[in-house]
Amino acid sequence: MQSRRAFVSSLPLLFAPLTPFRLAAATAKPMKITALETVHWNSRDDASFWPHWTWLKIHTDAGVTGLGETYPRNAAEAEMIHSHLAPLLLGKDPRNIERIWNDLYHAIDYQIAGGTEMRCLSAVDLALWDLLGNALETPVYRLIGGKSNPNVRLYNTCFPHKYDFNTEPEKIMQELIDGPKIRTIKIWPFDGAAVANQRQFITTEQIDAALRPVRILRERFGMSIDILMEFHSMWNVTSAMKIAEALEPYKPLWLEDLLMPGNYAQYAELARSTRLPLTISERIAGKFNFESMLESRAAKFVMFDVCWCGGLTEARKIATLAEAHELPFAPHTAGGPLLFYATTHLSTAMPNFWIQESCQRFYESDWPAMLENPLMPKDGCVQAPELPGFGMRIKREVWEHQKSIHRITKA
């Protein structure tokens, strides 16, 4: 009952922030969607910048365009956009973002909320927000509340780059401190044991081996850094409790996705068994599923991915639901570059933001090769660009890359 009262009390918060962008959208020139264009690659190996996403560009009769993004099932997502979503979008007024989101969600919910359909809806929604910002010549963060957080604090997820976090985590951490001055690192040293044991059990010896990079980081940097533990939903409750107990002396900031999402009673049991905060879950899509998760009282940090959860429209509502439960959000960004740009606008605008994911490999290697204006961390933070829309500018040779797969559907 208390949870339901919290949800009802949050409804004014959900709808009140909509007024500014609705007023702004009303001043945009009337227009219609005339074409949907997608760009993706068959393999990450097809380009030097490691492409693993689908870009969607929405064209209008006013000459204004908007860019969206989703991942990681590129061919399936592109096909879904052209075969199923295009007939529902062509000819529509792109200013009506809430109406379009609602109509598309009801159309795809007959399949499965959270699969390819929801990821494609996320790409459409991002493109519409980018388009609206371009039409109004203003950054998206201005349309959704302004600057609650001018500096968006970052942590580093250790995608393969220069060093292996299992063996040399201190080298990664030192580079982050010396360079962008990021002082929070995310690692997943328990995944090997999960794979070896088919996710069913973990031995004391395996726990000790997985703790090695955690010990190295604490011995080298003490409590001057934060450590985030990622588990990719690979464990059962019994194993998760053993892992959490072993990690408690090292005081990681959070334990992320220890169990499969959806098992919220089991998550609550796990939360009661440990002093360490739980983070849940980049894999959840839609505000209704997040409300069920919040009812469990298991999470202390709410994580979502704007390319998976339903786009910026839905992510704002999820963040507000978290705020109504007095919880911070910490968004997931381990996808393509637009995910990072769009999330930075959201993190800038929403007051209950805690910290945002970043990947050293992306901003040091991939994005400079792809973008005219890659977002570069400074003093542990990044700032939303002061450009229309999300402000991401793709190099022409990347959009027209010889191995990219282009497709366009017109009205």
BATORDREN-408674 format. One line per 8 residues: number of its first residue (from 0); for each residue y, x, z of C-alpha. Coordinates in steps of 0.001 Angstrom, whole numbers, m for minus. Layout:
% residues N
NUM	Y X Z; ...
This chain:
% residues 411
0	0 0 0; 2388 2827 876; 1715 4427 m2513; 2400 1172 m4308; 5711 794 m2435; 6605 4351 m3463; 5820 3524 m7072; 7873 326 m6992
8	10760 2134 m5317; 10654 4712 m8096; 11228 2165 m10849; 15029 2272 m10601; 14788 6062 m10876; 12618 5716 m13957; 15047 3531 m15814; 18456 4599 m14497
16	18495 7959 m16342; 17883 6171 m19635; 21438 4844 m19838; 23194 8085 m20918; 20942 8804 m23867; 20881 5147 m24941; 24658 5177 m25013; 24614 8455 m26915
24	22028 7159 m29373; 24176 4102 m30046; 26881 6394 m31411; 24547 8144 m33859; 24772 7088 m37474; 22249 4418 m38569; 19286 6040 m40299; 15673 5522 m41277
32	12637 7763 m41199; 11838 8712 m44790; 9104 11337 m44490; 6762 13157 m42106; 6018 16814 m42814; 3428 18928 m41024; 2769 22667 m40971; m260 24301 m39387
40	m2667 27213 m39826; m6456 27140 m39992; m6822 30180 m37742; m4826 32246 m35266; m5771 35222 m37425; m3884 33850 m40444; m581 35338 m39244; 662 38140 m37034
48	2289 35705 m34586; m969 34021 m33435; m373 30434 m34674; m2389 27769 m32854; m216 24674 m33125; 910 21929 m35517; 4590 21470 m36295; 5880 18043 m37290
56	9219 17586 m39019; 10643 14062 m39269; 13049 13511 m42171; 15659 10741 m42402; 17843 9204 m45094; 20891 10636 m43271; 19699 14179 m43949; 19084 14820 m40248
64	15675 16181 m39240; 13787 16640 m35973; 11019 19075 m35064; 7975 18227 m32944; 4895 20186 m31926; 1404 19718 m30556; m1850 21719 m30274; m4672 22907 m30418
72	m6732 20780 m32915; m4440 21452 m35855; m6251 19882 m38799; m7201 16777 m36808; m3676 16344 m35485; m2100 16727 m38928; m4540 14222 m40394; m3822 11755 m37595
80	m70 12013 m38188; m318 11377 m41927; m3143 8835 m42052; m2400 6716 m38989; 1064 7346 m37567; 3036 7661 m40811; 2665 3956 m41729; 3911 3043 m38244
88	6950 5347 m38466; 8253 5314 m42020; 11308 3094 m42346; 11908 2957 m38576; 15220 3832 m36926; 14554 7154 m35142; 17219 6435 m32542; 14947 3862 m30882
96	12819 6438 m29077; 11564 4204 m26250; 10612 1398 m28653; 8776 3766 m30978; 6962 5454 m28079; 5812 2124 m26671; 4647 757 m30022; 2732 3920 m30901
104	1113 4105 m27470; m164 556 m27730; m1494 1285 m31207; m3417 4405 m30169; m4601 3238 m26753; m7351 1337 m28547; m8856 4771 m29261; m8358 7053 m26252
112	m5229 7972 m24318; m5168 11737 m23923; m6987 12824 m27082; m5684 13580 m30560; m3759 10321 m30627; m1782 11146 m27483; m1114 14686 m28648; 241 13372 m31956
120	2404 10832 m30123; 3760 13757 m28111; 4705 15602 m31312; 6420 12500 m32717; 8346 11988 m29494; 9546 15594 m29388; 10675 15380 m33008; 12645 12211 m32269
128	14450 13843 m29348; 15217 16912 m31453; 16469 14635 m34221; 18703 12668 m31855; 20212 15855 m30470; 20799 17148 m33995; 22414 13850 m35033; 24736 13905 m32016
136	25263 17670 m32246; 24357 18142 m28592; 21531 19858 m26636; 18759 17535 m25512; 19243 18416 m21836; 22686 16780 m22055; 21056 13528 m23214; 18621 13398 m20282
144	20838 14222 m17331; 22711 17488 m17820; 22250 20708 m15848; 20406 20216 m12601; 18986 23718 m13021; 21109 25992 m15264; 18588 28794 m14702; 14942 27829 m15216
152	12746 30029 m13022; 9599 31450 m14672; 6141 32683 m13803; 3878 34718 m16082; 507 33578 m17358; m1542 36630 m18285; m2633 35920 m21850; m4203 38991 m23526
160	m1451 41508 m24187; m1352 45102 m22905; m3499 45050 m19765; m6453 43093 m18396; m5465 41185 m15255; m9005 41561 m13897; m8773 45359 m13838; m5078 46291 m14001
168	m3050 43378 m12632; m590 45731 m10926; 486 47140 m14316; 1278 43664 m15629; 3172 42782 m12468; 5197 46004 m12495; 6264 45434 m16111; 7350 41887 m15229
176	9407 43134 m12283; 10978 46022 m14191; 11712 44030 m17352; 12437 40291 m17128; 12334 40452 m13293; 9643 37782 m13064; 7950 37927 m9658; 5209 35291 m9997
184	1917 35862 m11819; m975 33543 m12744; m4550 34830 m13083; m8053 33301 m13349; m10592 35888 m12097; m13144 33269 m10977; m13828 31968 m14504; m16480 34600 m15205
192	m18623 33418 m12303; m18223 29807 m13423; m19489 30640 m16903; m22365 32756 m15569; m23532 29989 m13225; m22874 27043 m15556; m20129 25910 m13174; m22629 24871 m10497
200	m22422 27512 m7733; m20827 30809 m6714; m22304 33604 m4633; m20633 35651 m1904; m20897 38711 m4127; m19178 36891 m7008; m16392 35696 m4727; m15778 39249 m3535
208	m15666 40535 m7123; m13249 37812 m8210; m10943 38614 m5282; m10443 42185 m6519; m7277 41581 m8639; m5834 39429 m5858; m6377 42248 m3337; m4817 44776 m5713
216	m1701 42652 m6148; m1259 42041 m2412; m1895 45690 m1505; 620 46905 m4093; 3375 44288 m3796; 2722 42562 m472; 4441 39195 m99; 7300 40166 m2426
224	5507 38335 m5258; 3778 34973 m5650; 237 34704 m7006; m973 31584 m8790; m4699 30939 m9148; m5951 29070 m12235; m9498 27639 m12355; m9591 25611 m15608
232	m11381 22689 m13885; m14646 24640 m13755; m15900 23962 m10220; m17536 21298 m8069; m16216 20400 m4619; m18659 22603 m2690; m17868 25721 m4719; m14151 24937 m4677
240	m14129 24779 m870; m15828 28203 m641; m13338 29703 m3090; m10334 28202 m1309; m11531 29513 2052; m11945 33021 630; m8427 32952 m870; m6585 31726 2228
248	m5895 35210 3708; m4122 36203 454; m1770 33197 524; m1550 32307 m3177; 1218 29838 m4003; m1268 27355 m5447; m4822 26666 m6581; m4652 25058 m10019
256	m7180 22604 m11483; m10207 23543 m9405; m11972 20253 m10276; m12096 18082 m13367; m9092 15735 m13553; m9863 12129 m12680; m11931 12872 m9563; m9021 12234 m7227
264	m11033 11217 m4158; m12845 14536 m4441; m9517 16322 m4929; m8257 14689 m1732; m11359 15928 93; m10691 19437 m1196; m7015 19240 m186; m7971 18302 3367
272	m10309 21305 3592; m7726 24019 2864; m4231 25078 3894; m3509 26208 325; m1546 23854 m1983; m3301 22308 m4986; m1752 21934 m8436; m2937 19115 m10766
280	m3028 18928 m13937; m1963 19990 m17414; m4899 17976 m18775; m3699 14553 m17645; m1899 12320 m20149; 354 9341 m19430; 2238 8129 m16375; m501 5686 m15370
288	m3028 8494 m14910; m460 10567 m13016; 256 7634 m10708; m3462 7477 m9842; m3419 11204 m9136; m336 10911 m6939; m1958 8086 m4957; m4665 10540 m3842
296	m2073 12718 m2035; m4059 15768 m3197; m1429 17658 m5215; 1523 19578 m3822; 2668 20596 m7326; 2541 18272 m10346; 1773 19950 m13664; 1979 18463 m17162
304	2302 19634 m20753; 4937 17846 m22856; 2813 18385 m26001; m139 16603 m24377; 1127 14095 m21795; 3129 11902 m24201; 6166 13995 m25092; 9538 14273 m23402
312	9860 10506 m22926; 6711 10336 m20814; 7195 13720 m19121; 10554 12554 m17707; 8890 9528 m16163; 6068 11639 m14719; 8606 14035 m13217; 10446 11077 m11693
320	7199 9677 m10269; 6622 13076 m8671; 10163 12995 m7273; 9514 9547 m5777; 6549 11120 m3969; 8813 14032 m2911; 6861 16521 m4994; 8070 19199 m7419
328	6809 19611 m10955; 5775 22934 m12541; 5269 22446 m16296; 2590 24041 m18455; 3802 25870 m21608; 856 27930 m22894; 1122 26535 m26430; 3538 26948 m29308
336	7207 27891 m29090; 8666 24374 m29292; 6677 23451 m26190; 8577 26150 m24313; 11979 25115 m25719; 11469 21395 m25049; 10126 22070 m21556; 13102 24289 m20784
344	15426 21371 m21590; 13397 19099 m19292; 13322 21679 m16484; 17069 22129 m16866; 17738 18413 m16459; 15283 17197 m13805; 16204 17905 m10155; 12680 18324 m8724
352	11754 21319 m10901; 9969 24214 m9135; 8898 26867 m11696; 7928 26992 m15392; 5134 28844 m17151; 5858 31693 m19575; 3689 34264 m21369; 4726 37896 m21748
360	2892 38161 m25057; 4880 35276 m26552; 8413 36462 m25874; 7669 40160 m26419; 5572 39881 m29581; 4978 36500 m31220; 8299 34678 m30943; 10567 37506 m32189
368	8418 37575 m35342; 8766 33812 m35843; 12131 32661 m34544; 15750 33449 m35245; 16641 32876 m31581; 13636 33486 m29302; 14275 32584 m25665; 14132 35811 m23679
376	13726 35811 m19885; 16414 37518 m17820; 16548 37897 m14055; 13323 35911 m13804; 14787 32895 m15583; 15570 31400 m18965; 18377 29086 m20053; 18256 26168 m22475
384	20061 27061 m25716; 23509 25539 m26253; 22528 24279 m29709; 21888 20759 m31027; 18468 19275 m30298; 16025 21660 m28672; 17802 24523 m30430; 14740 26320 m31806
392	15402 27988 m35162; 12310 28968 m37203; 12542 31792 m39712; 12244 30451 m43250; 9444 32856 m44133; 7410 31510 m41199; 7839 27843 m42194; 6836 28827 m45737
400	4124 31298 m44702; 1568 31807 m47457; m1379 30849 m45263; 252 27833 m43646; m955 24373 m44632; 1840 21991 m45614; 1560 18244 m46029; 4239 15582 m46444
408	4028 11787 m46413; 6997 9854 m47789; 8067 6234 m47597
